[in-house]
Amino acid sequence: MAVVITEDCISCNACEAECPNNAIYGPGVSYIYGTEERPALNDEHTYIVPDKCTECIGFYDDPQCIPACPTEAIIADPERVETKEQLMAKKETLDKVGR
């Protein structure tokens, strides 16, 4: 499952540098998926692009953004439950299209 940043976020962006998939963006910042620029998913606080989040599978055993967050605003996304196999497949797709 992807992780999500809740409204408790203070937009310090401490989590952004920890993401090996480049899936974390500041409020209002558009993101790149492959070669396509897409609009920001949140204008209020830092956000995670679910299609780019693999919970660090393929890089680390656990998500790196969660311990980096000083407010505990990053949680498992209950709306996006994915198996390790699905997360690894997502990583392989990102390897092909770019982060």
Biopython code that builds the backbone (N, CA, C, O; Angstrom):
import numpy as np
from Bio.PDB.StructureBuilder import StructureBuilder

atoms = [
    (1, "MET", "N", (0.850, -1.178, 0.000)),
    (1, "MET", "CA", (0.000, 0.000, 0.000)),
    (1, "MET", "C", (0.881, 1.222, 0.000)),
    (1, "MET", "O", (1.961, 1.219, 0.591)),
    (2, "ALA", "N", (0.438, 2.237, -0.642)),
    (2, "ALA", "CA", (1.153, 3.506, -0.629)),
    (2, "ALA", "C", (0.973, 4.153, 0.745)),
    (2, "ALA", "O", (0.113, 3.751, 1.528)),
    (3, "VAL", "N", (1.778, 5.135, 1.013)),
    (3, "VAL", "CA", (1.585, 5.913, 2.234)),
    (3, "VAL", "C", (1.024, 7.261, 1.835)),
    (3, "VAL", "O", (1.118, 7.665, 0.676)),
    (4, "VAL", "N", (0.448, 7.946, 2.788)),
    (4, "VAL", "CA", (-0.211, 9.221, 2.522)),
    (4, "VAL", "C", (0.182, 10.209, 3.608)),
    (4, "VAL", "O", (0.442, 9.830, 4.749)),
    (5, "ILE", "N", (0.222, 11.472, 3.238)),
    (5, "ILE", "CA", (0.507, 12.531, 4.195)),
    (5, "ILE", "C", (-0.810, 13.177, 4.590)),
    (5, "ILE", "O", (-1.571, 13.626, 3.733)),
    (6, "THR", "N", (-1.071, 13.221, 5.871)),
    (6, "THR", "CA", (-2.335, 13.760, 6.374)),
    (6, "THR", "C", (-2.258, 15.275, 6.544)),
    (6, "THR", "O", (-1.208, 15.885, 6.340)),
    (7, "GLU", "N", (-3.367, 15.858, 6.915)),
    (7, "GLU", "CA", (-3.429, 17.308, 7.115)),
    (7, "GLU", "C", (-2.633, 17.776, 8.336)),
    (7, "GLU", "O", (-2.515, 18.979, 8.568)),
    (8, "ASP", "N", (-2.095, 16.852, 9.106)),
    (8, "ASP", "CA", (-1.220, 17.219, 10.224)),
    (8, "ASP", "C", (0.155, 17.686, 9.748)),
    (8, "ASP", "O", (0.968, 18.155, 10.545)),
    (9, "CYS", "N", (0.407, 17.558, 8.456)),
    (9, "CYS", "CA", (1.694, 17.937, 7.864)),
    (9, "CYS", "C", (1.954, 19.434, 8.049)),
    (9, "CYS", "O", (1.057, 20.264, 7.901)),
    (10, "ILE", "N", (3.212, 19.751, 8.377)),
    (10, "ILE", "CA", (3.614, 21.156, 8.528)),
    (10, "ILE", "C", (4.446, 21.622, 7.326)),
    (10, "ILE", "O", (5.018, 22.711, 7.347)),
    (11, "SER", "N", (4.508, 20.795, 6.287)),
    (11, "SER", "CA", (5.229, 21.107, 5.043)),
    (11, "SER", "C", (6.692, 21.456, 5.265)),
    (11, "SER", "O", (7.228, 22.371, 4.641)),
    (12, "CYS", "N", (7.324, 20.721, 6.156)),
    (12, "CYS", "CA", (8.757, 20.930, 6.394)),
    (12, "CYS", "C", (9.593, 20.245, 5.321)),
    (12, "CYS", "O", (10.770, 20.561, 5.145)),
    (13, "ASN", "N", (8.979, 19.306, 4.607)),
    (13, "ASN", "CA", (9.602, 18.548, 3.529)),
    (13, "ASN", "C", (10.769, 17.674, 3.979)),
    (13, "ASN", "O", (11.606, 17.303, 3.157)),
    (14, "ALA", "N", (10.842, 17.341, 5.260)),
    (14, "ALA", "CA", (11.887, 16.433, 5.750)),
    (14, "ALA", "C", (11.777, 15.068, 5.075)),
    (14, "ALA", "O", (12.781, 14.379, 4.899)),
    (15, "CYS", "N", (10.585, 14.687, 4.707)),
    (15, "CYS", "CA", (10.343, 13.393, 4.084)),
    (15, "CYS", "C", (10.794, 13.346, 2.625)),
    (15, "CYS", "O", (11.165, 12.285, 2.122)),
    (16, "GLU", "N", (10.761, 14.472, 1.960)),
    (16, "GLU", "CA", (11.022, 14.531, 0.522)),
    (16, "GLU", "C", (12.395, 13.950, 0.163)),
    (16, "GLU", "O", (12.510, 13.174, -0.785)),
    (17, "ALA", "N", (13.411, 14.315, 0.900)),
    (17, "ALA", "CA", (14.768, 13.850, 0.610)),
    (17, "ALA", "C", (14.946, 12.356, 0.862)),
    (17, "ALA", "O", (15.889, 11.751, 0.352)),
    (18, "GLU", "N", (14.057, 11.761, 1.633)),
    (18, "GLU", "CA", (14.170, 10.349, 1.980)),
    (18, "GLU", "C", (13.575, 9.419, 0.928)),
    (18, "GLU", "O", (13.807, 8.211, 0.977)),
    (19, "CYS", "N", (12.819, 9.953, -0.012)),
    (19, "CYS", "CA", (12.070, 9.126, -0.958)),
    (19, "CYS", "C", (12.922, 8.713, -2.166)),
    (19, "CYS", "O", (13.321, 9.568, -2.956)),
    (20, "PRO", "N", (13.202, 7.415, -2.315)),
    (20, "PRO", "CA", (13.998, 6.967, -3.452)),
    (20, "PRO", "C", (13.234, 6.997, -4.774)),
    (20, "PRO", "O", (13.837, 6.878, -5.840)),
    (21, "ASN", "N", (11.925, 7.155, -4.712)),
    (21, "ASN", "CA", (11.101, 7.179, -5.916)),
    (21, "ASN", "C", (10.739, 8.581, -6.387)),
    (21, "ASN", "O", (10.039, 8.741, -7.386)),
    (22, "ASN", "N", (11.211, 9.593, -5.671)),
    (22, "ASN", "CA", (10.846, 10.974, -6.008)),
    (22, "ASN", "C", (9.319, 11.108, -6.071)),
    (22, "ASN", "O", (8.766, 11.676, -7.012)),
    (23, "ALA", "N", (8.662, 10.573, -5.050)),
    (23, "ALA", "CA", (7.196, 10.569, -5.011)),
    (23, "ALA", "C", (6.614, 11.635, -4.101)),
    (23, "ALA", "O", (5.393, 11.740, -3.982)),
    (24, "ILE", "N", (7.465, 12.436, -3.449)),
    (24, "ILE", "CA", (6.989, 13.414, -2.473)),
    (24, "ILE", "C", (7.265, 14.827, -2.987)),
    (24, "ILE", "O", (8.373, 15.142, -3.419)),
    (25, "TYR", "N", (6.232, 15.667, -2.929)),
    (25, "TYR", "CA", (6.313, 17.023, -3.472)),
    (25, "TYR", "C", (5.718, 18.027, -2.499)),
    (25, "TYR", "O", (4.833, 17.702, -1.708)),
    (26, "GLY", "N", (6.215, 19.238, -2.570)),
    (26, "GLY", "CA", (5.708, 20.320, -1.743)),
    (26, "GLY", "C", (4.326, 20.762, -2.185)),
    (26, "GLY", "O", (3.899, 20.451, -3.296)),
    (27, "PRO", "N", (3.619, 21.489, -1.318)),
    (27, "PRO", "CA", (2.269, 21.937, -1.652)),
    (27, "PRO", "C", (2.253, 22.786, -2.915)),
    (27, "PRO", "O", (3.044, 23.717, -3.068)),
    (28, "GLY", "N", (1.336, 22.446, -3.818)),
    (28, "GLY", "CA", (1.166, 23.208, -5.045)),
    (28, "GLY", "C", (2.194, 22.934, -6.126)),
    (28, "GLY", "O", (2.131, 23.529, -7.202)),
    (29, "VAL", "N", (3.134, 22.050, -5.861)),
    (29, "VAL", "CA", (4.178, 21.749, -6.837)),
    (29, "VAL", "C", (3.699, 20.624, -7.757)),
    (29, "VAL", "O", (3.275, 19.569, -7.286)),
    (30, "SER", "N", (3.769, 20.855, -9.071)),
    (30, "SER", "CA", (3.402, 19.808, -10.018)),
    (30, "SER", "C", (4.452, 18.706, -9.956)),
    (30, "SER", "O", (5.558, 18.914, -9.458)),
    (31, "TYR", "N", (4.096, 17.536, -10.466)),
    (31, "TYR", "CA", (5.030, 16.416, -10.424)),
    (31, "TYR", "C", (5.218, 15.821, -11.816)),
    (31, "TYR", "O", (4.413, 16.039, -12.722)),
    (32, "ILE", "N", (6.293, 15.070, -11.956)),
    (32, "ILE", "CA", (6.601, 14.414, -13.219)),
    (32, "ILE", "C", (6.367, 12.915, -13.064)),
    (32, "ILE", "O", (6.816, 12.303, -12.094)),
    (33, "TYR", "N", (5.663, 12.334, -14.024)),
    (33, "TYR", "CA", (5.518, 10.886, -14.096)),
    (33, "TYR", "C", (5.978, 10.482, -15.490)),
    (33, "TYR", "O", (5.332, 10.803, -16.488)),
    (34, "GLY", "N", (7.100, 9.776, -15.547)),
    (34, "GLY", "CA", (7.693, 9.479, -16.848)),
    (34, "GLY", "C", (8.191, 10.781, -17.454)),
    (34, "GLY", "O", (9.077, 11.435, -16.904)),
    (35, "THR", "N", (7.622, 11.148, -18.576)),
    (35, "THR", "CA", (7.999, 12.416, -19.221)),
    (35, "THR", "C", (6.876, 13.440, -19.132)),
    (35, "THR", "O", (6.985, 14.536, -19.683)),
    (36, "GLU", "N", (5.810, 13.088, -18.449)),
    (36, "GLU", "CA", (4.625, 13.944, -18.385)),
    (36, "GLU", "C", (4.560, 14.740, -17.082)),
    (36, "GLU", "O", (4.679, 14.178, -15.994)),
    (37, "GLU", "N", (4.373, 16.042, -17.204)),
    (37, "GLU", "CA", (4.164, 16.872, -16.020)),
    (37, "GLU", "C", (2.680, 16.850, -15.675)),
    (37, "GLU", "O", (1.821, 17.031, -16.538)),
    (38, "ARG", "N", (2.403, 16.627, -14.411)),
    (38, "ARG", "CA", (1.013, 16.537, -13.944)),
    (38, "ARG", "C", (0.781, 17.565, -12.839)),
    (38, "ARG", "O", (1.723, 17.955, -12.150)),
    (39, "PRO", "N", (-0.468, 18.007, -12.665)),
    (39, "PRO", "CA", (-0.746, 19.032, -11.650)),
    (39, "PRO", "C", (-0.588, 18.502, -10.226)),
    (39, "PRO", "O", (-0.732, 17.307, -9.970)),
    (40, "ALA", "N", (-0.294, 19.403, -9.325)),
    (40, "ALA", "CA", (-0.147, 19.061, -7.907)),
    (40, "ALA", "C", (-1.392, 18.346, -7.399)),
    (40, "ALA", "O", (-2.511, 18.654, -7.809)),
    (41, "LEU", "N", (-1.183, 17.393, -6.508)),
    (41, "LEU", "CA", (-2.297, 16.670, -5.907)),
    (41, "LEU", "C", (-2.793, 17.335, -4.633)),
    (41, "LEU", "O", (-3.860, 16.996, -4.121)),
    (42, "ASN", "N", (-2.006, 18.293, -4.119)),
    (42, "ASN", "CA", (-2.411, 18.990, -2.903)),
    (42, "ASN", "C", (-1.795, 20.380, -2.892)),
    (42, "ASN", "O", (-0.599, 20.539, -3.140)),
    (43, "ASP", "N", (-2.592, 21.360, -2.612)),
    (43, "ASP", "CA", (-2.110, 22.743, -2.539)),
    (43, "ASP", "C", (-1.909, 23.204, -1.101)),
    (43, "ASP", "O", (-1.384, 24.292, -0.866)),
    (44, "GLU", "N", (-2.322, 22.388, -0.142)),
    (44, "GLU", "CA", (-2.291, 22.776, 1.264)),
    (44, "GLU", "C", (-1.047, 22.305, 2.011)),
    (44, "GLU", "O", (-0.541, 23.012, 2.882)),
    (45, "HIS", "N", (-0.550, 21.106, 1.672)),
    (45, "HIS", "CA", (0.619, 20.551, 2.372)),
    (45, "HIS", "C", (1.363, 19.592, 1.460)),
    (45, "HIS", "O", (0.876, 19.229, 0.389)),
    (46, "THR", "N", (2.533, 19.192, 1.892)),
    (46, "THR", "CA", (3.348, 18.229, 1.170)),
    (46, "THR", "C", (2.502, 16.993, 0.878)),
    (46, "THR", "O", (1.655, 16.604, 1.682)),
    (47, "TYR", "N", (2.740, 16.381, -0.284)),
    (47, "TYR", "CA", (1.928, 15.223, -0.656)),
    (47, "TYR", "C", (2.792, 14.130, -1.292)),
    (47, "TYR", "O", (3.915, 14.376, -1.732)),
    (48, "ILE", "N", (2.236, 12.926, -1.327)),
    (48, "ILE", "CA", (2.876, 11.769, -1.951)),
    (48, "ILE", "C", (2.043, 11.357, -3.159)),
    (48, "ILE", "O", (0.822, 11.230, -3.066)),
    (49, "VAL", "N", (2.704, 11.153, -4.285)),
    (49, "VAL", "CA", (2.030, 10.663, -5.491)),
    (49, "VAL", "C", (1.870, 9.149, -5.343)),
    (49, "VAL", "O", (2.865, 8.424, -5.368)),
    (50, "PRO", "N", (0.648, 8.664, -5.191)),
    (50, "PRO", "CA", (0.432, 7.236, -4.938)),
    (50, "PRO", "C", (0.985, 6.339, -6.044)),
    (50, "PRO", "O", (1.459, 5.237, -5.767)),
    (51, "ASP", "N", (0.931, 6.799, -7.289)),
    (51, "ASP", "CA", (1.421, 5.982, -8.400)),
    (51, "ASP", "C", (2.941, 5.843, -8.397)),
    (51, "ASP", "O", (3.490, 5.009, -9.118)),
    (52, "LYS", "N", (3.621, 6.656, -7.591)),
    (52, "LYS", "CA", (5.077, 6.589, -7.508)),
    (52, "LYS", "C", (5.562, 6.003, -6.178)),
    (52, "LYS", "O", (6.751, 5.727, -6.022)),
    (53, "CYS", "N", (4.662, 5.816, -5.237)),
    (53, "CYS", "CA", (5.051, 5.317, -3.912)),
    (53, "CYS", "C", (5.042, 3.794, -3.893)),
    (53, "CYS", "O", (4.027, 3.158, -4.177)),
    (54, "THR", "N", (6.194, 3.224, -3.553)),
    (54, "THR", "CA", (6.321, 1.772, -3.415)),
    (54, "THR", "C", (6.590, 1.376, -1.967)),
    (54, "THR", "O", (6.980, 0.242, -1.689)),
    (55, "GLU", "N", (6.380, 2.316, -1.048)),
    (55, "GLU", "CA", (6.732, 2.109, 0.362)),
    (55, "GLU", "C", (8.206, 1.732, 0.485)),
    (55, "GLU", "O", (8.607, 1.032, 1.415)),
    (56, "CYS", "N", (8.997, 2.205, -0.460)),
    (56, "CYS", "CA", (10.451, 1.980, -0.526)),
    (56, "CYS", "C", (10.824, 0.538, -0.843)),
    (56, "CYS", "O", (11.999, 0.178, -0.774)),
    (57, "ILE", "N", (9.836, -0.300, -1.192)),
    (57, "ILE", "CA", (10.122, -1.683, -1.587)),
    (57, "ILE", "C", (11.050, -1.641, -2.803)),
    (57, "ILE", "O", (10.835, -0.879, -3.745)),
    (58, "GLY", "N", (12.081, -2.477, -2.754)),
    (58, "GLY", "CA", (13.080, -2.492, -3.807)),
    (58, "GLY", "C", (14.295, -1.655, -3.453)),
    (58, "GLY", "O", (15.333, -1.747, -4.108)),
    (59, "PHE", "N", (14.163, -0.837, -2.415)),
    (59, "PHE", "CA", (15.262, -0.014, -1.921)),
    (59, "PHE", "C", (15.548, -0.309, -0.450)),
    (59, "PHE", "O", (16.694, -0.526, -0.055)),
    (60, "TYR", "N", (14.479, -0.313, 0.352)),
    (60, "TYR", "CA", (14.578, -0.502, 1.799)),
    (60, "TYR", "C", (13.475, -1.457, 2.253)),
    (60, "TYR", "O", (12.548, -1.754, 1.499)),
    (61, "ASP", "N", (13.585, -1.927, 3.476)),
    (61, "ASP", "CA", (12.568, -2.817, 4.024)),
    (61, "ASP", "C", (11.326, -2.075, 4.499)),
    (61, "ASP", "O", (10.238, -2.649, 4.548)),
    (62, "ASP", "N", (11.484, -0.798, 4.848)),
    (62, "ASP", "CA", (10.377, -0.002, 5.386)),
    (62, "ASP", "C", (10.369, 1.369, 4.722)),
    (62, "ASP", "O", (11.400, 1.826, 4.228)),
    (63, "PRO", "N", (9.202, 2.033, 4.707)),
    (63, "PRO", "CA", (9.139, 3.388, 4.179)),
    (63, "PRO", "C", (10.096, 4.307, 4.953)),
    (63, "PRO", "O", (10.122, 4.281, 6.183)),
    (64, "GLN", "N", (10.864, 5.099, 4.246)),
    (64, "GLN", "CA", (11.843, 5.982, 4.861)),
    (64, "GLN", "C", (11.246, 7.326, 5.277)),
    (64, "GLN", "O", (11.808, 8.021, 6.123)),
    (65, "CYS", "N", (10.121, 7.688, 4.687)),
    (65, "CYS", "CA", (9.512, 8.988, 4.979)),
    (65, "CYS", "C", (8.861, 9.030, 6.362)),
    (65, "CYS", "O", (8.843, 10.076, 7.011)),
    (66, "ILE", "N", (8.330, 7.899, 6.808)),
    (66, "ILE", "CA", (7.592, 7.878, 8.077)),
    (66, "ILE", "C", (8.465, 8.302, 9.251)),
    (66, "ILE", "O", (8.061, 9.192, 10.000)),
    (67, "PRO", "N", (9.655, 7.704, 9.451)),
    (67, "PRO", "CA", (10.474, 8.153, 10.584)),
    (67, "PRO", "C", (11.059, 9.552, 10.397)),
    (67, "PRO", "O", (11.466, 10.182, 11.374)),
    (68, "ALA", "N", (11.107, 10.042, 9.171)),
    (68, "ALA", "CA", (11.645, 11.385, 8.924)),
    (68, "ALA", "C", (10.655, 12.483, 9.302)),
    (68, "ALA", "O", (11.045, 13.637, 9.479)),
    (69, "CYS", "N", (9.382, 12.131, 9.425)),
    (69, "CYS", "CA", (8.337, 13.126, 9.691)),
    (69, "CYS", "C", (8.298, 13.512, 11.169)),
    (69, "CYS", "O", (8.108, 12.656, 12.032)),
    (70, "PRO", "N", (8.477, 14.801, 11.458)),
    (70, "PRO", "CA", (8.453, 15.232, 12.857)),
    (70, "PRO", "C", (7.052, 15.309, 13.471)),
    (70, "PRO", "O", (6.918, 15.435, 14.688)),
    (71, "THR", "N", (6.021, 15.235, 12.647)),
    (71, "THR", "CA", (4.659, 15.372, 13.172)),
    (71, "THR", "C", (3.837, 14.087, 13.091)),
    (71, "THR", "O", (2.660, 14.080, 13.449)),
    (72, "GLU", "N", (4.450, 13.007, 12.625)),
    (72, "GLU", "CA", (3.738, 11.745, 12.454)),
    (72, "GLU", "C", (2.548, 11.890, 11.508)),
    (72, "GLU", "O", (1.515, 11.246, 11.692)),
    (73, "ALA", "N", (2.704, 12.740, 10.495)),
    (73, "ALA", "CA", (1.628, 12.992, 9.534)),
    (73, "ALA", "C", (1.599, 11.985, 8.399)),
    (73, "ALA", "O", (0.685, 12.018, 7.575)),
    (74, "ILE", "N", (2.571, 11.095, 8.336)),
    (74, "ILE", "CA", (2.619, 10.119, 7.245)),
    (74, "ILE", "C", (2.166, 8.765, 7.779)),
    (74, "ILE", "O", (2.711, 8.231, 8.745)),
    (75, "ILE", "N", (1.143, 8.233, 7.106)),
    (75, "ILE", "CA", (0.545, 6.964, 7.547)),
    (75, "ILE", "C", (0.336, 6.046, 6.340)),
    (75, "ILE", "O", (0.409, 6.488, 5.193)),
    (76, "ALA", "N", (0.079, 4.776, 6.609)),
    (76, "ALA", "CA", (-0.315, 3.851, 5.548)),
    (76, "ALA", "C", (-1.652, 4.320, 4.987)),
    (76, "ALA", "O", (-2.557, 4.684, 5.737)),
    (77, "ASP", "N", (-1.766, 4.306, 3.673)),
    (77, "ASP", "CA", (-2.982, 4.778, 3.012)),
    (77, "ASP", "C", (-4.017, 3.653, 2.977)),
    (77, "ASP", "O", (-3.854, 2.696, 2.219)),
    (78, "PRO", "N", (-5.074, 3.749, 3.779)),
    (78, "PRO", "CA", (-6.070, 2.680, 3.821)),
    (78, "PRO", "C", (-6.834, 2.523, 2.503)),
    (78, "PRO", "O", (-7.494, 1.506, 2.290)),
    (79, "GLU", "N", (-6.750, 3.511, 1.628)),
    (79, "GLU", "CA", (-7.444, 3.469, 0.338)),
    (79, "GLU", "C", (-6.625, 2.758, -0.738)),
    (79, "GLU", "O", (-7.142, 2.461, -1.815)),
    (80, "ARG", "N", (-5.350, 2.485, -0.453)),
    (80, "ARG", "CA", (-4.456, 1.892, -1.447)),
    (80, "ARG", "C", (-3.675, 0.729, -0.850)),
    (80, "ARG", "O", (-2.471, 0.829, -0.609)),
    (81, "VAL", "N", (-4.367, -0.357, -0.619)),
    (81, "VAL", "CA", (-3.727, -1.549, -0.074)),
    (81, "VAL", "C", (-3.107, -2.322, -1.240)),
    (81, "VAL", "O", (-3.802, -2.711, -2.179)),
    (82, "GLU", "N", (-1.773, -2.542, -1.165)),
    (82, "GLU", "CA", (-1.051, -3.242, -2.220)),
    (82, "GLU", "C", (-0.129, -4.286, -1.591)),
    (82, "GLU", "O", (0.412, -4.081, -0.504)),
    (83, "THR", "N", (0.038, -5.396, -2.284)),
    (83, "THR", "CA", (0.950, -6.438, -1.823)),
    (83, "THR", "C", (2.391, -6.046, -2.150)),
    (83, "THR", "O", (2.630, -5.112, -2.916)),
    (84, "LYS", "N", (3.348, -6.766, -1.562)),
    (84, "LYS", "CA", (4.760, -6.525, -1.890)),
    (84, "LYS", "C", (5.002, -6.751, -3.378)),
    (84, "LYS", "O", (5.792, -6.037, -3.996)),
    (85, "GLU", "N", (4.332, -7.728, -3.946)),
    (85, "GLU", "CA", (4.489, -8.022, -5.365)),
    (85, "GLU", "C", (3.989, -6.848, -6.221)),
    (85, "GLU", "O", (4.626, -6.478, -7.207)),
    (86, "GLN", "N", (2.864, -6.276, -5.843)),
    (86, "GLN", "CA", (2.337, -5.127, -6.577)),
    (86, "GLN", "C", (3.267, -3.918, -6.432)),
    (86, "GLN", "O", (3.487, -3.179, -7.392)),
    (87, "LEU", "N", (3.807, -3.724, -5.234)),
    (87, "LEU", "CA", (4.728, -2.606, -5.012)),
    (87, "LEU", "C", (6.009, -2.794, -5.810)),
    (87, "LEU", "O", (6.550, -1.826, -6.344)),
    (88, "MET", "N", (6.503, -4.024, -5.901)),
    (88, "MET", "CA", (7.704, -4.293, -6.683)),
    (88, "MET", "C", (7.427, -4.082, -8.174)),
    (88, "MET", "O", (8.280, -3.565, -8.895)),
    (89, "ALA", "N", (6.254, -4.475, -8.631)),
    (89, "ALA", "CA", (5.882, -4.242, -10.031)),
    (89, "ALA", "C", (5.813, -2.743, -10.318)),
    (89, "ALA", "O", (6.214, -2.293, -11.392)),
    (90, "LYS", "N", (5.306, -1.977, -9.362)),
    (90, "LYS", "CA", (5.251, -0.523, -9.516)),
    (90, "LYS", "C", (6.671, 0.047, -9.618)),
    (90, "LYS", "O", (6.934, 0.926, -10.438)),
    (91, "LYS", "N", (7.581, -0.458, -8.780)),
    (91, "LYS", "CA", (8.973, -0.016, -8.827)),
    (91, "LYS", "C", (9.578, -0.313, -10.192)),
    (91, "LYS", "O", (10.270, 0.529, -10.764)),
    (92, "GLU", "N", (9.321, -1.507, -10.713)),
    (92, "GLU", "CA", (9.856, -1.881, -12.026)),
    (92, "GLU", "C", (9.309, -0.978, -13.127)),
    (92, "GLU", "O", (10.030, -0.635, -14.063)),
    (93, "THR", "N", (8.045, -0.593, -13.021)),
    (93, "THR", "CA", (7.466, 0.362, -13.976)),
    (93, "THR", "C", (8.171, 1.697, -13.876)),
    (93, "THR", "O", (8.505, 2.302, -14.895)),
    (94, "LEU", "N", (8.400, 2.165, -12.655)),
    (94, "LEU", "CA", (9.106, 3.437, -12.455)),
    (94, "LEU", "C", (10.534, 3.370, -12.990)),
    (94, "LEU", "O", (11.051, 4.361, -13.504)),
    (95, "ASP", "N", (11.175, 2.199, -12.872)),
    (95, "ASP", "CA", (12.516, 2.030, -13.422)),
    (95, "ASP", "C", (12.499, 2.251, -14.931)),
    (95, "ASP", "O", (13.456, 2.787, -15.490)),
    (96, "LYS", "N", (11.420, 1.843, -15.591)),
    (96, "LYS", "CA", (11.302, 1.966, -17.053)),
    (96, "LYS", "C", (10.911, 3.361, -17.500)),
    (96, "LYS", "O", (11.483, 3.893, -18.451)),
    (97, "VAL", "N", (9.922, 3.970, -16.808)),
    (97, "VAL", "CA", (9.402, 5.263, -17.256)),
    (97, "VAL", "C", (10.147, 6.439, -16.652)),
    (97, "VAL", "O", (10.060, 7.556, -17.163)),
    (98, "GLY", "N", (10.870, 6.206, -15.584)),
    (98, "GLY", "CA", (11.578, 7.287, -14.913)),
    (98, "GLY", "C", (10.800, 7.790, -13.711)),
    (98, "GLY", "O", (9.578, 7.664, -13.625)),
    (99, "ARG", "N", (11.541, 8.354, -12.807)),
    (99, "ARG", "CA", (10.944, 8.835, -11.567)),
    (99, "ARG", "C", (10.753, 10.313, -11.675)),
    (99, "ARG", "O", (10.259, 10.941, -10.739)),
]
sb = StructureBuilder()
sb.init_structure("model")
sb.init_model(0)
sb.init_chain("A")
sb.init_seg("    ")
for serial, (resi, resn, name, xyz) in enumerate(atoms, 1):
    if name == "N":
        sb.init_residue(resn, " ", resi, " ")
    sb.init_atom(name, np.array(xyz, "f"), 0.0, 1.0, " ", f" {name:<3s}", serial, name[0])
structure = sb.get_structure()
